[in-house]
Amino acid sequence: MTGRYYGEFEPGETIDHARRRTVSEADNQRFCDLTMNAQPLHLDAAFAAETTFGERIVNGLYTLSLAVALTIPETTDGTIVANLGYDAVEHPNPVFHGDTIRARSTVTDKRETSDGDRGIVTMHVEAFAIRDRDRENDRLVCEFDRTVLSKKRPDDDE
């Protein structure tokens, strides 16, 4: 378990997540198949070539799911009770096959539950397509607010 308990989250802190993933054509195809999404913009190269993007783009729900997965080791791995919501989801730029995605989370809020046994933590998550080593030119491809119900450490009085 590498995740954080409620008391270990600090509003305002930013976590640059270590995990990254390069999105393949197969990832996009499998996700579309599993979710029965037949959108030609994701699957049909000839169709996509005639669009503004000029090529197929990765399914936005896959991008959202991947962004969440990249954040889990440093946030909620083994310490989560439940995901409560994903709000204000935006996809300002597309993801293309071959893009490598990284994520960053900023803790925006936390509060105890009414019974005091657990805590609710909200994080603003940003996913970027990596452009260069210094991250200066990385392209923002997805952002959203993730709210989780988090365990407290058994000995935590907070």
Number of C-alpha atoms within 10 A of each C-alpha: 9 12 17 21 22 26 19 13 19 14 14 12 11 15 16 13 17 12 14 19 15 15 20 14 16 10 15 22 16 12 15 19 12 9 10 9 13 12 10 13 20 22 21 14 14 13 14 17 13 12 11 7 12 13 19 24 21 25 21 18 14 18 22 21 10 18 27 19 14 21 25 18 16 17 24 22 15 15 20 21 14 13 14 13 12 18 12 9 15 15 17 11 14 18 24 20 17 13 17 16 24 25 26 20 27 19 21 18 15 20 15 17 12 8 7 11 15 21 22 20 24 22 25 20 23 24 26 24 26 20 14 9 8 8 12 9 12 16 17 20 21 23 24 21 19 21 21 22 23 28 21 21 16 8 6 12 9 14
